Amino acid sequence: MSAAASSTISVATTNPLKSLSLSSRSPLPSASSISFPSRNPRRLVLVSCTTGDGSKPTILVAEKLGDAGVKLLEDFANVDCSYNMTPEELNTKISLCDALIVRSGTKVGREVFESSRGRLKVVGRAGVGIDNVDLRAATEFGCLVVNAPTANTIAAAEHGIALLAAMARNVAQADASVKAGEWKRNKYVGVSLVGKTLAVLGFGKVGTEVARRAKGLGMRVIAHDPYAPADRAHAIGVELVGFGEALATADFISLHMPLTPATSKILNDETFAKMKKGVRIVNVARGGVIDEDALVRALDAGIVAQAALDVFTKEPPAKDSPLVQHERVTVTPHLGASTMEAQEGVAIEIAEAVVGALNGELAATAVNAPMVSAEVLTELKPYVVLAEKLGRLAVQLVAGGSGVKNVKVSYTSARATDDLDTRLLRAMITKGIIEPISDVYVNLVNADFTAKQRGLRLSEERVVLDGSPENPLETITVKLGNVESKFVSSLSESGEVKVEGKVKDGVPHLTKVGSFEVDVPLEGSIILCRQVDQPGMIGTVGSILGESNVNVNFMSVGRIAPRKQAIMAIGVDDQPSKETLKKIGEIPAVEEFVFLKL
């Protein structure tokens, strides 16, 4: 949304108490030229990819995607399936695309985001791992990254178990031997799985499913994962242990961790030396978590009896790789997700995530946004909308030239402070504050980065209330400090621009402006009037709006005391003309007013 689309208008009269003027910092655009955020209070707006002429967005699919996923994309957008592109070709094409879908073979580095010139809004990774995407650069450039973490979970777990059993019984080596005309039964004697200890390193979705299946094979399963909940492990009979204990006690090790700076080459000469002699290793996660040269040395030294690998540091690995050619190593070409069911499932999952993101919805699979569970996301949705709209209201109340630097946000809730995740709310308040006074588009992904760039300091406080914690929040209050206000009544007793709101029946409401209590749904736009509290004011203002064919959807009046000062909050579906606003300002009892666009 452009800055012009969030212009505010204020009107002055001859009354010396009326300090506002008809001018605004930019001309008021016509209603047809304005892009409005969704009026659906349950919709979370993140990115916007509708073009000015209403044409479809363009999605570039850089690696093979299942037909069902492609069909879903084609129903929504222009789809360009261009496989096996060079980095130069990708960088050239990306400036014409709103979204990019890749698997593990395409590197999406900083140069891709730079080449997009700001057009790229979503990168979809068809699979779990996102180490081929530069998340830091994506966040900096305001690009949402989503993945498909669930569709291939079972396929990857099944492949891990298949490699585990094949390695234990020398299936691949025996197969090659028989096909070569040999019959060496004594050479390929294997080991049993029953009673052996399997250490699952990385107890996420895939690791959990591998553990379930290993338990069914009669194995004792232990797991190491600093973030795994103990109750989930105990529920399936798995013991969580430290990293050192897992290495020292395991007969088999199955890797299911992401590739991060902390896990890169986590299995190396030092860690191999701590393992039980004769250990067997399976890796269907990421090749980079193993130091491949160190694994060859451990195999040659007899520390590692066998390895079964589906992934490698460089894919495909060199044909003469000592690891690939090692007699006691079983290899497959990254087949973890390669079942017909998983391929279609991943294609559909990533297509739905990308289309949803382009439609302005936050997927629970976003990997460079605050991560919350789907349940929490559903519960917080109307409060997220409230947070953004309060930010937009607050910043429009600031007089031109008053730079917004200090923001204080207060949340009141009957829930304990550790039972309320406010990251989404904080990000959307930042979005609401920055967008109307900036030419940069702010979304959930780059909100914190953009705020830091612009010197915006946001602090949060949580106030615990007595009562039932049925709702996550009672109120959200946004205060802007050290600013001048174009609507004096919006200032708190401490001199801050202050707005407060709550969610009623799923709809965000404005409940307080400055020290005045109001009650108006945050839909459409709002006119705030400070006036002398006297009979006929609602009718007078309503008549002026009605004569101009401006529909009023709600009206609320908050006052200090009868016949004293009051604030009238008027929700309108349409944008009043300058002449209509001027007439409201000329009402003798109106002391100041402001028009605010949501």
N, C-alpha and C positions, 0 to 999 in steps of 0.2 A: 504494500500500500504506500502510495506517495505521501509526502508530507502535506501536500495540498489537500489531500482527501481527508485530512484530520484538522482542517482549519477551524478556528473558533471565531465567533462574532459577538461583540458586545456593543451596547448602544448607550449613548449619553443623552441627557435632556438638560434643560435649564436648571433643574433641581441641583443645588450644590452638593447634595449627598450622592448624586449619581456620578461616579468617577469613570465611567466606561465610555468608549468611543465606538463609532460605527466601523472604523477601519480595523482590518486584521492584517497579519504579517504577510498574507498572500491572498490574491483575489479568490472569492468563493467560487468553486467550480459548480457547474450545473450538475443536477442529480444524475444525469445520464453518464457523466464522465467519472463517477466515483465508484470505486470497488469497495463494497461493504464486506466486513467479516460476517460469517454465518450468524443468523439470528437463532439458530437452534442451540439452546443452552447446553445441550449434551454433546455437542461436537467440539472436538479439540483441534484447533487450526494450527498446523505446523508449517506446511509449505503450500505454495500456491503456484500451479503450473498452467492455469488457463491463460491463453494468449489474448491479446487485445482484440483480435478478429474472431475469437471464439474457436479457433482451430484446435485440433487435438495435440496433446503433447507428443513428443517423440521419445521412444525407448530403444536404446541400443542393447542388443543381446550379443555379447562378445564370445560366448561359448555355448555349446550345444545344450538346449533346454528341451524338456519333454513337450510333446505336442499339446497336451492339455494346458500347460502353462502359457505357451505361445498363443493359443486360442484365447485364453482369458485376457492376455495383454492386448491382442488385436481388437477385442471388443471395446477397448477403452482408448487406445492410443495408436499412433503410427509406429509400427515395429520394424526395426532394421536388424535382421539377423546377419551379422558379419563375423565369421569365425576366422581364427588363425591370423588375426591382424598383427602387424609389427607394432612396437610401441609408437613409432612415428605415425602410422596410419590411425591408431587409436587417438593420439593427441590431435590429429587433424579433424577427425570426425566428431569428437566429443563436444565441440563448440556448438553443434547443431542438435544436441540431445538434452532432454530434461532428466532422463534416468539412464542408468547403466546397470546391466545384470552380468555378473561374471561367476565363474566357478573358482577353482583353485589355481588355474593356469595363467590367469591374466593379472599382471601387477598393476594396481591402481595407486600410483605414487603421486607426490605433490605436483609433478608436471602435468598430470591429467587434470587436476583441479584448476591449475593455473591456465591450462589451455581451454578449459570450458568457459572462461570469462564470466563466471557467475551463473551460467545457465543451468549447470548440473545441480539438481536438487536432491536426488536419491541415488545411492549405490546399493544394489541388492546382491548379496553373496549367496548363491544357490548352494547352501551347505552350512556347516557350523563354523569352521575356522575362518577368521578374518585377518590373518597375519599377512595376506597379500594386499591389504588395503591400508593406506596411511591414514589412520584414524585422526591423528593430530591435524594433518592438513585438511581432512574432510571437515572436522569441527571448525577449524579456522575459516574455511570458505563457506560455512553454513550448509553443508551437505549432510543429510541424514544417511546413515549406513544401517541397513537391516540385513538380517540373515535368516536362514531357514533351519532352526536348530532341532526340530522335532521329527520331521518326516523321515529322516534317514537314521534315526536313533537305533531302531531295531535292526536294520540292515547292517550297520556298523558293528553292533554287538554280536550279531550272528557271525559276521566275518571274523571277528576277534576269536570267538569260540572255535570256528572252523580252523583257523591258523593254529590255535592252541592244540587241538586234537591232531591235526595233520603233522605238526612239528613233533609232538610226543611219540607218534607212531611212524615217523619218517615217510609219510605218504608220498610227498613229491619226489624224494630221492629214489624210493623204491619203484615208483611209476616210471621214472626216466630209465632206471636200470633194466626193468623188464622190457621196455620198448627198445632197448639197445641189445636185446637178445640174451640178457643175463638172468640168472635165477639165484640170487644171493640172500637167502633167508636169514642166515646168521649175521650178516653185515647190518641188517636193518631192524634189529631187535629194539623195541621202543621202551618207554616207561609208562606206568599206569598213572592216571589222574586221581583216582580214589585215594583219599587220605593225604594228598599233597596240599601244601599251603600256597595259595595264590595271593599275591599282593597286587591290588588294584591301585595304581597311582593316578589319582584324579577320579573322584567319586561323584561325577556329574551324571547326566542322563545316560550316556553310553556306558560309563563305568558301572553305574547301578545295574543296568540290564545285563552286563557281562557277569557281575557278581551273582545275580539271580540264577543265571544259567550254570555258572560254575558250581553253585551250591547244589543244583540238581544233578551234577555229575559226581557228587560226593566229595568235593574239595572243601578244605577249610579256607575261608576267605577273610583276609584282612585288607584294610584300605588306608591310604594316607591322602588327606585333602584338608588343608587348614580351614576351608570354608564349608565343609560338609556338616550338616546337622546330625548330631549323634543319634537322635531318635529315628531318623530315616535309616541309618545304618543298622541299628539294633533291630528294627522291624523286620529286616530280612536276614538277620543272623550274621551280620558283618561287624567285626571289631575295628574301630578306628585306632590307628597307632601312629607313632612318630615316624618320620622319614627314615631315620637310622634303623629303627626296629624292623621296618618293612624290608629294607635291603638285607638285613642280617638274617632274617628268618624265612624268607620266601624261597620256595622251590621253583615257582613260576612268577614272573612279573609281567603284568599287562598295563600298558601305558595308555592313559586317556586324558591327558592334560593339554591345554592350549599352548601354543608357542608364544611365549612372552620373554622379555629380558630376564625374568627370574627363572624361567624353565629352559631357556636355551642351553643345550648340551648339559642338561642336569645329570644325565648318565655319562660319566667321563672316567678317566683313569682312576681318579680318587674314589668315586662312588663304586666303580666295578670292584675295587680292592676290598670294599666293605661287604660284598655279597657272599652268600654261601657258595662254595665251590660246586660247580655243576648246575647253576641256575639256568633257567630257560626264559627267554624274553620275547614278548609279543608287542608289536607296535602298530596300531591302526589309528594313531592320533596325528602326530606331526613329526616329520623326519628330523627336524632341527632340534628336537629334545634329546637326541642321542648324538654324541660325538662319534661319528662313524669310524674314524681311524682308531679311536680308543676301543670301540667294540671289536674290531678285527684283532687288535692286540689281546683283548680279553678272551676271544675265541681261541686264538693260537696258544694262549697260556693255560687253557682249560678251566679258567674261572667261569666263563659262560659256555655251557655245553652246546646250546643251540639258540638260534634266533629265528623269528618269523616276522617279516617286515612287509608292510603294505605301503609304507610312505618313506620318503627319502629327503635328505637335505636339498638336493637338486633333482628335479623330476623332468624328464626321465634321467636316471643315473647313467653314468658312462658305461659303455658296453663292457669295458675291461675293469670295472670296479672290483677291487679285491673283496669287498663285502658281498656284492651281488654274486660273484663267482665262487664264494666260499662254500665248501661242500656241506657244512652244517648250518647253512642259512637257507630258509625257505622264503621266497619273495613272490609278491603279486603286484601288479601295476596300479596301485591306488584304487582298489575295488571296494573299499569299505561301504560306499553308498550305492554300489552298482548292482542293485536288483531292479527288476522292472517296476515293482511296486514303489520302491524308494525314489526312483528317478521321476516317476509321475508325481509322487507326493511332494518332493522337493520343488519341482517345477510349479505346482499349484501353490504351495506355501509361499514361495518367494514372489510369484506373480501377484498374489493377493496382498502381500506386504507392500510391494512397490506401488500397486494401484491405490491401495489405501493411503499410503504416504502422499502420493500425488493429489489425492482427494482431500488432503488436510487432516488425516487421521493418524494418531500415534499408535504404531504397532508395539506390542509388548516385546517384539524381537529387535527393537532399535538397540544398537550396540554402542553408539556414541551419544546417547541421551541418558538422562537419569533413568536407571532401570528399576522398574517396580513390577510387581506381579500383575497379572490380568485382573485379579480380583480387586486389588488396590486401585488400579487404573480406572476400573469401572466405577468404583465408589467415589473417586476424586473428580471425575469428569466435570460435573457442574461447578465444583469449587475452582477448578482450573480455569473455566470460562469466567467465573466471577473475578478471579485474581487478575486476569488480563484486562478485563473491562474496568476494574478499579484503577489499574495503572494508567489506562488511557484517559479516564476521567481526571485523575489527579494532575497529570501533566498538562492537560488542556486548561486547567485552572491557573497555571503559572503565567504571570505577565511576561510578555516578550522581553528578551534580554536577561532574564533571571536564569542562569545556568543551573540545571538540576544536578546536584552532586551527592546529596545525602538523602537516603530513603530508609525509613524505618517501617517495618512490617510487624504487625502484632496478630497472632492467631489466638482465639479463645476456643477452648475445647474441654469437654469433660473427660477426655482420654489422657492417659499418662503421656508425658513428653516423649518417651521412647517408643510410643505406639502411634506416632504421627510423622510420616515422611513428607516434608515440605519442599523437597527439591523441585518437583514439578511446579508447585505454586510459586516459588521464588523465581524460577525461570520465566514463567508467564507474566508475572508482575514486571520483570525487567523488560520483556518484550513489549508490554503495553506502554511502558514509560518511554522507551527509546524510539519506537517506530514513528509516532506522530511528530517527533521533532528531529527526524533524521531522514536522509535519503537512502539509508541502508535497510535492507530487509532483515528482520531479526526473527529467528525461529528458536525452537527449544534447544537445538544443537549448538548454536553459536551465541546464545544469550549471554552467558557468563563471560565469554571471550570478548564480545563486543562491549559489554559494560566495563570491563577492565580497561579496554582501549580508550574509552571515553571518560574514564575517571569517575564512574558512578559507583558509589559505595552503598551497599545495601546491607542493613542489619536486620535480624529477625529476633522476635521474642515470642514466647508461648505462655499463655496465661491459662492455668488449669482451673476449671470451674467445677463446682459441685453439681451432681446430677448424673443422668444416664448417658453413657457414651454411645448412644445409638447412632448418632451422626458423627462423622469425623471432626467436623468443625461447627462452631456456633457462628462466629464472625471472623472476618478479615478486615484489618484496618491498615490503610496505607497513608503514611505521612511523609511529606516532602519538606525538608528543613532548609533554612537560609534562602528562601525564595520570596518574591513578591507575588501577590495574587491579583488576578484581574476580577475576582469575585471575592470581596473582602470577607463575606460571611463564611467562606470556606476555611478561614483560619481558625486554628484551635486556640485555646487560652495561652499556649506557649508560642504562638506565632507560626505554626506549621500549617501548610495546606493539608487538610485531613478529610478523607472519605472512608466510609465504612460500609460493608455489605454483608449479606448472608444469603443462603440458599433456602427458598421456600417452595416446597412441592417440586423440587428439581429445577426451579427457575432462579437465576441470580437476581437479587434485589439490592438497590441502594437504600441503606437504612439511616445513614447519618452524613451530613455535610457540615464540617466545622463542628459547632456545638448544637446544631439543629437536627432534630430527628425527622426523617422523612420515610417514605415507603413507596418505592416505584420500581417496577421490573426493569432490568437493564436490557431492554430490547428497543431497536430503532435508535432514536436519539433523545436527548433530554434538554429541556429548558429549565434553568433554575432562576427563580425570581426572589429577591428580598423585597418585602413590601410592608406597609403598615397593615396590621391585622384589622380588617374592616369588612363588613358585609358586601357581597356582590363581586369580590375580586375573582373568584373562580369563574363566575359567569362572564365577566368582562373579558378576561383573557381567552376563555373558551370561545366566545363569540368572534373575537378577532381571528383566531386560528380557523374556526369554521368558515368564516367568510372567505378565507384564502384557500379553502379546500384542503386544509391540513388536518389529518385525522389524529385525534388524541386517543391513545390507548390506555393511559392511566394518569391520575393526578393525585398528588398527596401534599398536605400542608403540615408543616411543623412550626410551632411557635414558642416564644419565650413565655408569654402570658397573654390572656385575652386583651385585645385592643392595643397590643404592643407590636413588636416586630415578628414577622413570620417568614418562612421560606416555602415557596410553592415549587414543587418538582413536577414537571409535566413531561410525560412520555409521549413522543410523537412518532408516527410511522413515516412521515415525509419531512423533507427539509423545507422549513419556511423561507420565503423570500426575504430579501433585505428590507423591503417595504413592510412586510408583516412584522418582522422583528422590531423595526423602528416604531410601529404603532404600539407594540407592547411596552417599549421603553418610554413612550409618551404618556402612559397612564400615570396620573398624578401620585398615586399611592406606591408606585414601583420605585424603589430606591436604587436598585442595581439588578442586572440580570446577565446571564450568559447562556449561549447555545453550545451544547457539547455533542459531538458526533461519536457514536459508538461503532 
